[in-house]
């Protein structure tokens, strides 16, 4: 898959994990294929950068 695990995405994931958030990455079954999904909060995060 193209543009997975880019540096900005990894930084966001590290910050979320250090704050205690649990997430799923690169959910292909959701609309738009979000980079990070927080299922508990029903939130999708799209990280733009490093094309």
PQR file of N, CA, C, O and H, with PARSE charges and radii, in Angstrom:
ATOM      1  N   UNK A   1       0.848  -1.174   0.000 -0.4000 1.5000
ATOM      2  CA  UNK A   1       0.000   0.000   0.000 -0.0000 2.0000
ATOM      3  C   UNK A   1       0.893   1.237   0.000  0.5500 1.7000
ATOM      4  O   UNK A   1       1.886   1.296   0.726 -0.5500 1.4000
ATOM      5  N   UNK A   2       0.544   2.192  -0.794 -0.4000 1.5000
ATOM      6  CA  UNK A   2       1.347   3.395  -0.928 -0.0000 2.0000
ATOM      7  C   UNK A   2       1.047   4.379   0.210  0.5500 1.7000
ATOM      8  O   UNK A   2      -0.082   4.464   0.692 -0.5500 1.4000
ATOM      9  H   UNK A   2      -0.262   2.144  -1.384  0.4000 1.0000
ATOM     10  N   UNK A   3       2.054   5.098   0.615 -0.4000 1.5000
ATOM     11  CA  UNK A   3       1.977   6.138   1.647 -0.0000 2.0000
ATOM     12  C   UNK A   3       1.395   5.628   2.970  0.5500 1.7000
ATOM     13  O   UNK A   3       0.476   6.222   3.534 -0.5500 1.4000
ATOM     14  H   UNK A   3       2.971   5.029   0.224  0.4000 1.0000
ATOM     15  N   UNK A   4       1.943   4.533   3.438 -0.4000 1.5000
ATOM     16  CA  UNK A   4       1.596   4.004   4.753 -0.0000 2.0000
ATOM     17  C   UNK A   4       2.826   4.150   5.637  0.5500 1.7000
ATOM     18  O   UNK A   4       3.953   3.964   5.179 -0.5500 1.4000
ATOM     19  H   UNK A   4       2.689   4.050   2.979  0.4000 1.0000
ATOM     20  N   UNK A   5       2.609   4.478   6.884 -0.4000 1.5000
ATOM     21  CA  UNK A   5       3.693   4.659   7.856 -0.0000 2.0000
ATOM     22  C   UNK A   5       4.659   5.771   7.464  0.5500 1.7000
ATOM     23  O   UNK A   5       5.876   5.595   7.521 -0.5500 1.4000
ATOM     24  H   UNK A   5       1.693   4.629   7.256  0.4000 1.0000
ATOM     25  N   UNK A   6       4.117   6.906   7.069 -0.4000 1.5000
ATOM     26  CA  UNK A   6       4.958   8.061   6.778 -0.0000 2.0000
ATOM     27  C   UNK A   6       5.420   8.674   8.102  0.5500 1.7000
ATOM     28  O   UNK A   6       4.831   8.406   9.149 -0.5500 1.4000
ATOM     29  H   UNK A   6       3.128   7.050   7.023  0.4000 1.0000
ATOM     30  N   UNK A   7       6.457   9.486   8.056 -0.4000 1.5000
ATOM     31  CA  UNK A   7       6.992  10.075   9.289 -0.0000 2.0000
ATOM     32  C   UNK A   7       5.953  10.895  10.057  0.5500 1.7000
ATOM     33  O   UNK A   7       5.851  10.741  11.274 -0.5500 1.4000
ATOM     34  H   UNK A   7       6.935   9.704   7.205  0.4000 1.0000
ATOM     35  N   UNK A   8       5.168  11.773   9.386 -0.4000 1.5000
ATOM     36  CA  UNK A   8       4.156  12.509  10.153 -0.0000 2.0000
ATOM     37  C   UNK A   8       3.126  11.574  10.801  0.5500 1.7000
ATOM     38  O   UNK A   8       2.681  11.821  11.922 -0.5500 1.4000
ATOM     39  H   UNK A   8       5.251  11.899   8.397  0.4000 1.0000
ATOM     40  N   UNK A   9       2.754  10.508  10.099 -0.4000 1.5000
ATOM     41  CA  UNK A   9       1.784   9.567  10.647 -0.0000 2.0000
ATOM     42  C   UNK A   9       2.361   8.843  11.867  0.5500 1.7000
ATOM     43  O   UNK A   9       1.656   8.645  12.857 -0.5500 1.4000
ATOM     44  H   UNK A   9       3.116  10.308   9.188  0.4000 1.0000
ATOM     45  N   UNK A  10       3.613   8.454  11.805 -0.4000 1.5000
ATOM     46  CA  UNK A  10       4.261   7.783  12.934 -0.0000 2.0000
ATOM     47  C   UNK A  10       4.350   8.708  14.136  0.5500 1.7000
ATOM     48  O   UNK A  10       4.138   8.269  15.266 -0.5500 1.4000
ATOM     49  H   UNK A  10       4.185   8.615  11.002  0.4000 1.0000
ATOM     50  N   UNK A  11       4.662   9.986  13.912 -0.4000 1.5000
ATOM     51  CA  UNK A  11       4.729  10.945  15.017 -0.0000 2.0000
ATOM     52  C   UNK A  11       3.376  11.116  15.698  0.5500 1.7000
ATOM     53  O   UNK A  11       3.296  11.178  16.925 -0.5500 1.4000
ATOM     54  H   UNK A  11       4.834  10.342  12.994  0.4000 1.0000
ATOM     55  N   UNK A  12       2.322  11.192  14.905 -0.4000 1.5000
ATOM     56  CA  UNK A  12       0.977  11.327  15.476 -0.0000 2.0000
ATOM     57  C   UNK A  12       0.634  10.080  16.280  0.5500 1.7000
ATOM     58  O   UNK A  12       0.078  10.180  17.373 -0.5500 1.4000
ATOM     59  H   UNK A  12       2.387  11.142  13.909  0.4000 1.0000
ATOM     60  N   UNK A  13       0.961   8.910  15.747 -0.4000 1.5000
ATOM     61  CA  UNK A  13       0.673   7.663  16.463 -0.0000 2.0000
ATOM     62  C   UNK A  13       1.450   7.578  17.767  0.5500 1.7000
ATOM     63  O   UNK A  13       0.906   7.134  18.778 -0.5500 1.4000
ATOM     64  H   UNK A  13       1.413   8.829  14.859  0.4000 1.0000
ATOM     65  N   UNK A  14       2.720   7.997  17.766 -0.4000 1.5000
ATOM     66  CA  UNK A  14       3.513   7.987  19.000 -0.0000 2.0000
ATOM     67  C   UNK A  14       2.909   8.913  20.060  0.5500 1.7000
ATOM     68  O   UNK A  14       2.843   8.561  21.237 -0.5500 1.4000
ATOM     69  H   UNK A  14       3.162   8.358  16.944  0.4000 1.0000
ATOM     70  N   UNK A  15       2.478  10.080  19.636 -0.4000 1.5000
ATOM     71  CA  UNK A  15       1.858  11.030  20.572 -0.0000 2.0000
ATOM     72  C   UNK A  15       0.563  10.466  21.142  0.5500 1.7000
ATOM     73  O   UNK A  15       0.321  10.553  22.346 -0.5500 1.4000
ATOM     74  H   UNK A  15       2.532  10.366  18.680  0.4000 1.0000
ATOM     75  N   UNK A  16      -0.271   9.886  20.278 -0.4000 1.5000
ATOM     76  CA  UNK A  16      -1.535   9.316  20.747 -0.0000 2.0000
ATOM     77  C   UNK A  16      -1.286   8.185  21.740  0.5500 1.7000
ATOM     78  O   UNK A  16      -1.946   8.107  22.776 -0.5500 1.4000
ATOM     79  H   UNK A  16      -0.074   9.815  19.300  0.4000 1.0000
ATOM     80  N   UNK A  17      -0.336   7.313  21.423 -0.4000 1.5000
ATOM     81  CA  UNK A  17      -0.051   6.177  22.297 -0.0000 2.0000
ATOM     82  C   UNK A  17       0.497   6.643  23.639  0.5500 1.7000
ATOM     83  O   UNK A  17       0.137   6.094  24.680 -0.5500 1.4000
ATOM     84  H   UNK A  17       0.200   7.376  20.581  0.4000 1.0000
ATOM     85  N   UNK A  18       1.370   7.659  23.625 -0.4000 1.5000
ATOM     86  CA  UNK A  18       1.943   8.156  24.878 -0.0000 2.0000
ATOM     87  C   UNK A  18       0.895   8.825  25.757  0.5500 1.7000
ATOM     88  O   UNK A  18       1.049   8.891  26.976 -0.5500 1.4000
ATOM     89  H   UNK A  18       1.662   8.106  22.779  0.4000 1.0000
ATOM     90  N   UNK A  19      -0.177   9.325  25.133 -0.4000 1.5000
ATOM     91  CA  UNK A  19      -1.268   9.927  25.893 -0.0000 2.0000
ATOM     92  C   UNK A  19      -2.292   8.891  26.358  0.5500 1.7000
ATOM     93  O   UNK A  19      -3.256   9.228  27.045 -0.5500 1.4000
ATOM     94  H   UNK A  19      -0.303   9.272  24.142  0.4000 1.0000
ATOM     95  N   UNK A  20      -2.080   7.639  25.982 -0.4000 1.5000
ATOM     96  CA  UNK A  20      -2.950   6.571  26.464 -0.0000 2.0000
ATOM     97  C   UNK A  20      -4.074   6.191  25.520  0.5500 1.7000
ATOM     98  O   UNK A  20      -4.943   5.406  25.897 -0.5500 1.4000
ATOM     99  H   UNK A  20      -1.297   7.364  25.424  0.4000 1.0000
ATOM    100  N   UNK A  21      -4.085   6.721  24.306 -0.4000 1.5000
ATOM    101  CA  UNK A  21      -5.129   6.382  23.342 -0.0000 2.0000
ATOM    102  C   UNK A  21      -4.793   5.063  22.672  0.5500 1.7000
ATOM    103  O   UNK A  21      -3.628   4.779  22.394 -0.5500 1.4000
ATOM    104  H   UNK A  21      -3.379   7.360  24.000  0.4000 1.0000
ATOM    105  N   UNK A  22      -5.808   4.264  22.415 -0.4000 1.5000
ATOM    106  CA  UNK A  22      -5.643   3.040  21.648 -0.0000 2.0000
ATOM    107  C   UNK A  22      -6.276   3.269  20.291  0.5500 1.7000
ATOM    108  O   UNK A  22      -7.364   3.836  20.193 -0.5500 1.4000
ATOM    109  H   UNK A  22      -6.754   4.496  22.641  0.4000 1.0000
ATOM    110  N   UNK A  23      -5.602   2.834  19.255 -0.4000 1.5000
ATOM    111  CA  UNK A  23      -6.046   3.149  17.900 -0.0000 2.0000
ATOM    112  C   UNK A  23      -5.840   1.964  16.984  0.5500 1.7000
ATOM    113  O   UNK A  23      -5.162   0.995  17.323 -0.5500 1.4000
ATOM    114  H   UNK A  23      -4.718   2.373  19.335  0.4000 1.0000
ATOM    115  N   UNK A  24      -6.439   2.068  15.824 -0.4000 1.5000
ATOM    116  CA  UNK A  24      -6.183   1.138  14.735 -0.0000 2.0000
ATOM    117  C   UNK A  24      -5.640   1.953  13.587  0.5500 1.7000
ATOM    118  O   UNK A  24      -6.019   3.110  13.402 -0.5500 1.4000
ATOM    119  H   UNK A  24      -6.990   2.856  15.549  0.4000 1.0000
ATOM    120  N   UNK A  25      -4.758   1.356  12.818 -0.4000 1.5000
ATOM    121  CA  UNK A  25      -4.154   2.117  11.729 -0.0000 2.0000
ATOM    122  C   UNK A  25      -4.576   1.573  10.375  0.5500 1.7000
ATOM    123  O   UNK A  25      -4.746   0.368  10.194 -0.5500 1.4000
ATOM    124  H   UNK A  25      -4.450   0.416  12.968  0.4000 1.0000
ATOM    125  N   UNK A  26      -4.741   2.487   9.431 -0.4000 1.5000
ATOM    126  CA  UNK A  26      -5.029   2.186   8.042 -0.0000 2.0000
ATOM    127  C   UNK A  26      -6.219   1.242   7.870  0.5500 1.7000
ATOM    128  O   UNK A  26      -6.091   0.164   7.288 -0.5500 1.4000
ATOM    129  H   UNK A  26      -4.603   3.466   9.578  0.4000 1.0000
ATOM    130  N   UNK A  27      -7.363   1.657   8.377 -0.4000 1.5000
ATOM    131  CA  UNK A  27      -8.593   0.880   8.241 -0.0000 2.0000
ATOM    132  C   UNK A  27      -9.097   0.979   6.803  0.5500 1.7000
ATOM    133  O   UNK A  27      -9.500   2.053   6.357 -0.5500 1.4000
ATOM    134  H   UNK A  27      -7.467   2.532   8.849  0.4000 1.0000
ATOM    135  N   UNK A  28      -9.076  -0.124   6.091 -0.4000 1.5000
ATOM    136  CA  UNK A  28      -9.464  -0.119   4.680 -0.0000 2.0000
ATOM    137  C   UNK A  28     -10.965  -0.240   4.485  0.5500 1.7000
ATOM    138  O   UNK A  28     -11.469   0.057   3.402 -0.5500 1.4000
ATOM    139  H   UNK A  28      -8.749  -0.996   6.454  0.4000 1.0000
ATOM    140  N   UNK A  29     -11.693  -0.670   5.515 -0.4000 1.5000
ATOM    141  CA  UNK A  29     -13.129  -0.864   5.353 -0.0000 2.0000
ATOM    142  C   UNK A  29     -13.943   0.388   5.656  0.5500 1.7000
ATOM    143  O   UNK A  29     -15.169   0.352   5.551 -0.5500 1.4000
ATOM    144  H   UNK A  29     -11.284  -0.911   6.395  0.4000 1.0000
ATOM    145  N   UNK A  30     -13.308   1.482   6.023 -0.4000 1.5000
ATOM    146  CA  UNK A  30     -14.014   2.737   6.276 -0.0000 2.0000
ATOM    147  C   UNK A  30     -13.873   3.664   5.070  0.5500 1.7000
ATOM    148  O   UNK A  30     -12.901   3.588   4.319 -0.5500 1.4000
ATOM    149  H   UNK A  30     -12.312   1.511   6.108  0.4000 1.0000
ATOM    150  N   UNK A  31     -14.850   4.529   4.905 -0.4000 1.5000
ATOM    151  CA  UNK A  31     -14.835   5.466   3.780 -0.0000 2.0000
ATOM    152  C   UNK A  31     -13.633   6.397   3.871  0.5500 1.7000
ATOM    153  O   UNK A  31     -13.375   6.973   4.928 -0.5500 1.4000
ATOM    154  H   UNK A  31     -15.640   4.591   5.516  0.4000 1.0000
ATOM    155  N   UNK A  32     -12.905   6.548   2.785 -0.4000 1.5000
ATOM    156  CA  UNK A  32     -11.749   7.431   2.743 -0.0000 2.0000
ATOM    157  C   UNK A  32     -10.462   6.793   3.217  0.5500 1.7000
ATOM    158  O   UNK A  32      -9.402   7.406   3.090 -0.5500 1.4000
ATOM    159  H   UNK A  32     -13.114   6.081   1.927  0.4000 1.0000
ATOM    160  N   UNK A  33     -10.509   5.583   3.761 -0.4000 1.5000
ATOM    161  CA  UNK A  33      -9.328   4.866   4.258 -0.0000 2.0000
ATOM    162  C   UNK A  33      -8.504   5.733   5.217  0.5500 1.7000
ATOM    163  O   UNK A  33      -7.386   6.125   4.883 -0.5500 1.4000
ATOM    164  H   UNK A  33     -11.370   5.085   3.865  0.4000 1.0000
ATOM    165  N   UNK A  34      -9.043   6.035   6.405 -0.4000 1.5000
ATOM    166  CA  UNK A  34      -8.317   6.896   7.349 -0.0000 2.0000
ATOM    167  C   UNK A  34      -7.018   6.265   7.824  0.5500 1.7000
ATOM    168  O   UNK A  34      -6.890   5.043   7.891 -0.5500 1.4000
ATOM    169  H   UNK A  34      -9.951   5.717   6.677  0.4000 1.0000
ATOM    170  N   UNK A  35      -6.052   7.125   8.155 -0.4000 1.5000
ATOM    171  CA  UNK A  35      -4.751   6.664   8.623 -0.0000 2.0000
ATOM    172  C   UNK A  35      -4.832   6.093  10.038  0.5500 1.7000
ATOM    173  O   UNK A  35      -4.216   5.069  10.336 -0.5500 1.4000
ATOM    174  H   UNK A  35      -6.155   8.118   8.102  0.4000 1.0000
ATOM    175  N   UNK A  36      -5.585   6.749  10.897 -0.4000 1.5000
ATOM    176  CA  UNK A  36      -5.703   6.334  12.292 -0.0000 2.0000
ATOM    177  C   UNK A  36      -7.180   6.380  12.676  0.5500 1.7000
ATOM    178  O   UNK A  36      -7.885   7.332  12.342 -0.5500 1.4000
ATOM    179  H   UNK A  36      -6.086   7.580  10.656  0.4000 1.0000
ATOM    180  N   UNK A  37      -7.642   5.349  13.378 -0.4000 1.5000
ATOM    181  CA  UNK A  37      -9.029   5.290  13.835 -0.0000 2.0000
ATOM    182  C   UNK A  37      -9.029   5.059  15.329  0.5500 1.7000
ATOM    183  O   UNK A  37      -8.365   4.150  15.827 -0.5500 1.4000
ATOM    184  H   UNK A  37      -7.070   4.575  13.649  0.4000 1.0000
ATOM    185  N   UNK A  38      -9.780   5.889  16.045 -0.4000 1.5000
ATOM    186  CA  UNK A  38      -9.977   5.709  17.481 -0.0000 2.0000
ATOM    187  C   UNK A  38     -11.389   5.143  17.668  0.5500 1.7000
ATOM    188  O   UNK A  38     -12.349   5.907  17.768 -0.5500 1.4000
ATOM    189  H   UNK A  38     -10.320   6.627  15.640  0.4000 1.0000
ATOM    190  N   UNK A  39     -11.526   3.809  17.716 -0.4000 1.5000
ATOM    191  CA  UNK A  39     -12.853   3.207  17.754 -0.0000 2.0000
ATOM    192  C   UNK A  39     -13.675   3.619  18.981  0.5500 1.7000
ATOM    193  O   UNK A  39     -14.889   3.797  18.878 -0.5500 1.4000
ATOM    194  H   UNK A  39     -10.746   3.188  17.634  0.4000 1.0000
ATOM    195  N   UNK A  40     -13.031   3.768  20.126 -0.4000 1.5000
ATOM    196  CA  UNK A  40     -13.742   4.125  21.353 -0.0000 2.0000
ATOM    197  C   UNK A  40     -14.446   5.478  21.212  0.5500 1.7000
ATOM    198  O   UNK A  40     -15.544   5.678  21.732 -0.5500 1.4000
ATOM    199  H   UNK A  40     -12.046   3.623  20.209  0.4000 1.0000
ATOM    200  N   UNK A  41     -13.800   6.392  20.507 -0.4000 1.5000
ATOM    201  CA  UNK A  41     -14.342   7.741  20.344 -0.0000 2.0000
ATOM    202  C   UNK A  41     -15.010   7.942  18.987  0.5500 1.7000
ATOM    203  O   UNK A  41     -15.475   9.037  18.672 -0.5500 1.4000
ATOM    204  H   UNK A  41     -12.908   6.230  20.085  0.4000 1.0000
ATOM    205  N   UNK A  42     -15.053   6.871  18.181 -0.4000 1.5000
ATOM    206  CA  UNK A  42     -15.650   6.918  16.841 -0.0000 2.0000
ATOM    207  C   UNK A  42     -15.074   8.088  16.041  0.5500 1.7000
ATOM    208  O   UNK A  42     -15.807   8.902  15.479 -0.5500 1.4000
ATOM    209  H   UNK A  42     -14.675   5.982  18.437  0.4000 1.0000
ATOM    210  N   UNK A  43     -13.746   8.147  16.007 -0.4000 1.5000
ATOM    211  CA  UNK A  43     -13.025   9.245  15.369 -0.0000 2.0000
ATOM    212  C   UNK A  43     -12.039   8.692  14.348  0.5500 1.7000
ATOM    213  O   UNK A  43     -11.354   7.701  14.599 -0.5500 1.4000
ATOM    214  H   UNK A  43     -13.151   7.486  16.464  0.4000 1.0000
ATOM    215  N   UNK A  44     -11.979   9.352  13.190 -0.4000 1.5000
ATOM    216  CA  UNK A  44     -11.004   8.991  12.155 -0.0000 2.0000
ATOM    217  C   UNK A  44     -10.056  10.168  11.964  0.5500 1.7000
ATOM    218  O   UNK A  44     -10.484  11.322  11.940 -0.5500 1.4000
ATOM    219  H   UNK A  44     -12.536  10.157  12.986  0.4000 1.0000
ATOM    220  N   UNK A  45      -8.765   9.871  11.829 -0.4000 1.5000
ATOM    221  CA  UNK A  45      -7.747  10.900  11.647 -0.0000 2.0000
ATOM    222  C   UNK A  45      -7.044  10.659  10.324  0.5500 1.7000
ATOM    223  O   UNK A  45      -6.562   9.559  10.051 -0.5500 1.4000
ATOM    224  H   UNK A  45      -8.417   8.934  11.848  0.4000 1.0000
ATOM    225  N   UNK A  46      -6.994  11.696   9.513 -0.4000 1.5000
ATOM    226  CA  UNK A  46      -6.288  11.645   8.241 -0.0000 2.0000
ATOM    227  C   UNK A  46      -5.042  12.519   8.374  0.5500 1.7000
ATOM    228  O   UNK A  46      -5.146  13.701   8.703 -0.5500 1.4000
ATOM    229  H   UNK A  46      -7.386  12.589   9.735  0.4000 1.0000
ATOM    230  N   UNK A  47      -3.870  11.948   8.119 -0.4000 1.5000
ATOM    231  CA  UNK A  47      -2.613  12.677   8.231 -0.0000 2.0000
ATOM    232  C   UNK A  47      -2.133  12.999   6.831  0.5500 1.7000
ATOM    233  O   UNK A  47      -1.831  12.094   6.053 -0.5500 1.4000
ATOM    234  H   UNK A  47      -3.786  10.988   7.852  0.4000 1.0000
ATOM    235  N   UNK A  48      -2.059  14.285   6.503 -0.4000 1.5000
ATOM    236  CA  UNK A  48      -1.574  14.725   5.191 -0.0000 2.0000
ATOM    237  C   UNK A  48      -0.123  15.157   5.305  0.5500 1.7000
ATOM    238  O   UNK A  48       0.251  15.861   6.243 -0.5500 1.4000
ATOM    239  H   UNK A  48      -2.305  15.020   7.135  0.4000 1.0000
ATOM    240  N   UNK A  49       0.689  14.738   4.352 -0.4000 1.5000
ATOM    241  CA  UNK A  49       2.084  15.130   4.353 -0.0000 2.0000
ATOM    242  C   UNK A  49       2.959  14.046   3.740  0.5500 1.7000
ATOM    243  O   UNK A  49       2.528  12.903   3.584 -0.5500 1.4000
ATOM    244  H   UNK A  49       0.385  14.166   3.590  0.4000 1.0000
ATOM    245  N   UNK A  50       4.174  14.407   3.397 -0.4000 1.5000
ATOM    246  CA  UNK A  50       5.149  13.489   2.821 -0.0000 2.0000
ATOM    247  C   UNK A  50       4.584  12.719   1.628  0.5500 1.7000
ATOM    248  O   UNK A  50       4.461  11.495   1.680 -0.5500 1.4000
ATOM    249  H   UNK A  50       4.524  15.335   3.523  0.4000 1.0000
ATOM    250  N   UNK A  51       4.251  13.408   0.588 -0.4000 1.5000
ATOM    251  CA  UNK A  51       3.696  12.749  -0.589 -0.0000 2.0000
ATOM    252  C   UNK A  51       4.778  12.056  -1.364  0.5500 1.7000
ATOM    253  O   UNK A  51       4.503  11.442  -2.394 -0.5500 1.4000
ATOM    254  H   UNK A  51       4.351  14.402   0.545  0.4000 1.0000
TER
END
